């Protein structure tokens, strides 16, 4: 079973390194934005946004409140339409895809948000199974008592990855905040997504729980080749757990650089 807690507190301040083997090779492009703009009515959020994200990259999207980070994340997933430009998701033009095709594309991704959105009265295992509803709609995946064996095994494997397999039958409303977020992550990865989107995943967590969550994302990218895109106000997380950092400010993409080439002071201008 995975133990997400670091025994050495000093290790929380250094980016984890691969255990022996090199990182997964980064190659095919999983996400591409070209000239993307978003407006709500007459209010512009951002414009002329463009970048390419390769498979297996961990990418931090940073910027001040109101910069449009969460909106851009939802545009990339096809949850809200762009006002201009195109988004290519897993090799397909998501902006031109019909509803059924867009749902199929989104089923190959996962989303973790600041709000855990668990069903309080259901078991942890049942909540994780809800992550399969996009691919298997219907009542069978609403409860662990109804789900097929293969689905239950996949949900238990996801819980094991986040270190909570022993909590499978506990009610979700009996979890701590950090545990709830890890269950939400298990729900997002139970379907083996190719891309994992995370919107301020540590904002409601204490520092130790936040580090555990970020290390899990790092391992998913490093060991399983999952493309991870996360928004964060924590510049330390962005620099330590991102391969690349994208910065939004003033309605434009002001920064696109490798995390290794940046320091905290390089990010301060995004918050002025």
Phi and psi in degrees as a GROMACS rama.xvg file:
@    title "Ramachandran Plot"
@    xaxis  label "Phi"
@    yaxis  label "Psi"
@TYPE xy
-71.7965  131.994  UNK-2
-106.814  106.443  UNK-3
-78.0398  -16.469  UNK-4
-77.9122  129.681  UNK-5
-83.0299  129.222  UNK-6
-76.8103  -27.3542  UNK-7
-101.422  106.897  UNK-8
-57.4783  -31.4136  UNK-9
-65.518  -26.752  UNK-10
-68.2196  -18.3634  UNK-11
-67.1627  -16.727  UNK-12
-102.262  10.0614  UNK-13
-127.38  141.828  UNK-14
-66.4279  131.997  UNK-15
-63.3544  145.943  UNK-16
-108.055  150.665  UNK-17
-60.3958  139.978  UNK-18
-81.2905  79.4701  UNK-19
95.8908  -68.3245  UNK-20
-73.2791  150.919  UNK-21
-69.6022  163.464  UNK-22
-64.4023  156.757  UNK-23
-54.9113  136.227  UNK-24
-64.8511  131.243  UNK-25
-91.9249  121.298  UNK-26
-143.005  -83.1652  UNK-27
-61.4368  151.499  UNK-28
-84.194  123.288  UNK-29
-93.9223  -31.8083  UNK-30
-137.844  134.327  UNK-31
-137.697  127.61  UNK-32
-110.762  132.924  UNK-33
-132.025  113.084  UNK-34
57.7272  36.8154  UNK-35
-78.4331  131.853  UNK-36
-133.091  151.374  UNK-37
-138.948  131.734  UNK-38
-129.412  145.724  UNK-39
-112.433  103.195  UNK-40
65.5325  -125.19  UNK-41
-94.0657  5.19598  UNK-42
-96.7767  112.791  UNK-43
-77.3998  139.897  UNK-44
-102.492  -51.1068  UNK-45
-158.001  164.502  UNK-46
-149.449  155.565  UNK-47
53.6757  43.8221  UNK-48
-88.8563  131.055  UNK-49
-148.264  138.142  UNK-50
-171.857  165.788  UNK-51
-127.996  130.609  UNK-52
-115.279  123.497  UNK-53
-86.3966  157.207  UNK-54
-60.9438  134.831  UNK-55
86.4311  -1.53787  UNK-56
-78.2512  146.112  UNK-57
-106.448  117.35  UNK-58
-121.848  125.764  UNK-59
-97.2964  131.325  UNK-60
-110.416  113.545  UNK-61
-121.546  163.56  UNK-62
157.326  167.372  UNK-63
-71.262  167.36  UNK-64
-56.0069  134.221  UNK-65
85.389  0.643185  UNK-66
-71.8145  -22.0759  UNK-67
107.522  16.3595  UNK-68
-60.4863  -51.8343  UNK-69
-64.9217  -37.7239  UNK-70
-64.0406  -43.2441  UNK-71
-63.4462  -41.3208  UNK-72
-58.2189  -42.8488  UNK-73
-71.7494  -29.596  UNK-74
-66.4356  -40.6234  UNK-75
-63.5251  -33.867  UNK-76
-83.1355  -11.8055  UNK-77
79.9985  16.4926  UNK-78
-76.1996  -29.1535  UNK-79
-132.961  146.962  UNK-80
-77.1335  149.721  UNK-81
-79.0368  155.843  UNK-82
-85.4038  -31.9765  UNK-83
-148.37  159.089  UNK-84
87.8071  -174.993  UNK-85
-133.541  149.056  UNK-86
-122.333  122.231  UNK-87
-100.731  122.394  UNK-88
-120.727  119.093  UNK-89
52.2533  42.0485  UNK-90
84.5379  0.839242  UNK-91
-121.987  148.09  UNK-92
-74.4023  99.5769  UNK-93
-70.6317  -25.7231  UNK-94
-73.6815  -20.8348  UNK-95
-104.598  -6.17518  UNK-96
-70.6828  141.673  UNK-97
-72.5695  165.919  UNK-98
-55.7318  -45.469  UNK-99
-64.6218  -41.3248  UNK-100
-69.0299  -37.386  UNK-101
-64.7203  -39.6584  UNK-102
-62.0901  -39.3025  UNK-103
-65.2766  -38.3838  UNK-104
-65.8683  -44.8364  UNK-105
-64.2928  -28.2533  UNK-106
-66.4326  -16.4021  UNK-107
-92.9261  7.36107  UNK-108
-123.09  168.908  UNK-109
-132.006  154.675  UNK-110
-132.689  129.001  UNK-111
-118.971  126.322  UNK-112
-115.96  171.799  UNK-113
-61.8533  -40.0778  UNK-114
-85.9907  126.273  UNK-115
-72.2922  -31.6344  UNK-116
55.0755  41.0947  UNK-117
-82.2194  156.524  UNK-118
-87.1639  110.029  UNK-119
-57.5017  -41.1553  UNK-120
-84.1276  -6.99787  UNK-121
-92.8268  162.716  UNK-122
-70.547  160.872  UNK-123
-56.4214  -44.3709  UNK-124
-61.3994  -43.0901  UNK-125
-62.7468  -40.5764  UNK-126
-61.9102  -39.9095  UNK-127
-65.7201  -39.6918  UNK-128
-59.776  -26.265  UNK-129
-60.9597  -21.3245  UNK-130
-67.5127  -11.6219  UNK-131
-96.9879  -2.31532  UNK-132
-64.2741  -27.9385  UNK-133
-64.4849  -30.7098  UNK-134
-97.4463  -27.2025  UNK-135
-131.305  73.2864  UNK-136
-65.0479  149.398  UNK-137
127.551  174.607  UNK-138
-73.3821  -17.2267  UNK-139
-60.7627  -29.6548  UNK-140
-105.489  18.2298  UNK-141
-85.0985  -30.405  UNK-142
-136.765  145.101  UNK-143
-66.1522  -21.3581  UNK-144
-71.533  -21.2568  UNK-145
-105.103  -19.2964  UNK-146
-70.4906  147.312  UNK-147
-62.0751  156.643  UNK-148
-58.1037  -43.337  UNK-149
-60.2505  -37.8585  UNK-150
-69.4289  -41.0871  UNK-151
-62.9079  -39.5726  UNK-152
-65.4086  -39.0854  UNK-153
-64.7926  -39.8707  UNK-154
-66.7094  -39.1994  UNK-155
-66.4229  -37.3854  UNK-156
-64.164  -39.0569  UNK-157
-65.7911  -41.2599  UNK-158
-64.3415  -36.5631  UNK-159
-63.3599  -38.3264  UNK-160
-62.225  -32.8906  UNK-161
-97.2325  7.597  UNK-162
76.9632  26.1634  UNK-163
-128.982  25.2436  UNK-164
-59.1721  -34.9939  UNK-165
-72.5902  -8.47131  UNK-166
-97.8646  8.34489  UNK-167
-52.9267  -40.1108  UNK-168
-98.7195  5.33517  UNK-169
-77.0991  144.561  UNK-170
-66.1648  142.63  UNK-171
-64.2609  -27.2742  UNK-172
-79.3071  4.27511  UNK-173
-107.718  16.3166  UNK-174
-99.1281  155.753  UNK-175
-76.9542  171.366  UNK-176
-60.9051  -44.0367  UNK-177
-65.0675  -39.4794  UNK-178
-65.4842  -41.0724  UNK-179
-59.8851  -41.2761  UNK-180
-67.0892  -36.5364  UNK-181
-67.5797  -34.9118  UNK-182
-64.5569  -40.8113  UNK-183
-61.6582  -36.44  UNK-184
-68.2626  -42.6744  UNK-185
-58.9682  -41.2115  UNK-186
-60.7572  -37.3319  UNK-187
-73.9945  -27.9709  UNK-188
-103.309  -2.13438  UNK-189
-61.5791  -29.7671  UNK-190
-89.6081  15.3313  UNK-191
52.9791  59.7113  UNK-192
-66.2432  149.701  UNK-193
-82.7416  -27.0944  UNK-194
-130.49  135.79  UNK-195
-117.979  119.927  UNK-196
-99.2212  137.106  UNK-197
-136.113  120.918  UNK-198
-104.815  105.02  UNK-199
47.1834  55.0834  UNK-200
-67.54  -17.2974  UNK-201
-110.39  4.65086  UNK-202
-61.4332  -32.259  UNK-203
-101.343  9.60117  UNK-204
-106.129  155.391  UNK-205
-72.6666  163.884  UNK-206
-55.6189  -42.0931  UNK-207
-64.8722  -44.8943  UNK-208
-65.293  -36.6233  UNK-209
-62.67  -40.2236  UNK-210
-64.4166  -41.1037  UNK-211
-58.8612  -44.4689  UNK-212
-64.1506  -44.4703  UNK-213
-67.0213  -35.8432  UNK-214
-66.3397  -34.5505  UNK-215
-63.6535  -45.3225  UNK-216
-59.092  -43.2426  UNK-217
-59.4583  -42.4793  UNK-218
-68.3265  -35.6951  UNK-219
-61.1565  -41.8255  UNK-220
-69.8567  -46.3748  UNK-221
-69.3292  -46.914  UNK-222
-93.3661  -27.6972  UNK-223
-116.536  -1.07441  UNK-224
70.952  19.9017  UNK-225
-75.6985  132.226  UNK-226
-78.3807  123.121  UNK-227
-115.963  123.943  UNK-228
-121.075  116.705  UNK-229
-129.555  139.016  UNK-230
-92.2358  148.306  UNK-231
-162.52  145.517  UNK-232
-92.3448  -6.23421  UNK-233
-89.7432  101.291  UNK-234
-65.6747  -29.6249  UNK-235
-63.7091  -44.0537  UNK-236
-61.6764  -42.7858  UNK-237
-59.2543  -42.6956  UNK-238
-78.6151  -31.4513  UNK-239
-89.1052  -28.9669  UNK-240
-112.921  -2.31485  UNK-241
-102.299  140.091  UNK-242
-75.5604  -36.1928  UNK-243
-131.473  156.692  UNK-244
-126.078  126.673  UNK-245
-108.74  133.392  UNK-246
-122.823  125.736  UNK-247
-101.285  135.025  UNK-248
-161.105  140.032  UNK-249
59.2962  29.1582  UNK-250
76.8697  12.9645  UNK-251
-135.983  157.692  UNK-252
-80.8444  105.765  UNK-253
-93.8782  -13.1271  UNK-254
-145.992  134.62  UNK-255
-151.038  98.6684  UNK-256
-150.875  160.746  UNK-257
-69.2899  143.632  UNK-258
-61.3296  -34.2109  UNK-259
-64.7556  -21.5173  UNK-260
-92.089  -0.331275  UNK-261
-115.305  160.011  UNK-262
-128.372  170.821  UNK-263
-57.4968  -37.9612  UNK-264
-64.3294  -28.0187  UNK-265
-67.9237  -21.8526  UNK-266
-93.6569  -12.7344  UNK-267
-62.5928  -33.8128  UNK-268
-63.2732  -21.039  UNK-269
-71.7063  -16.0512  UNK-270
-109.741  5.83104  UNK-271
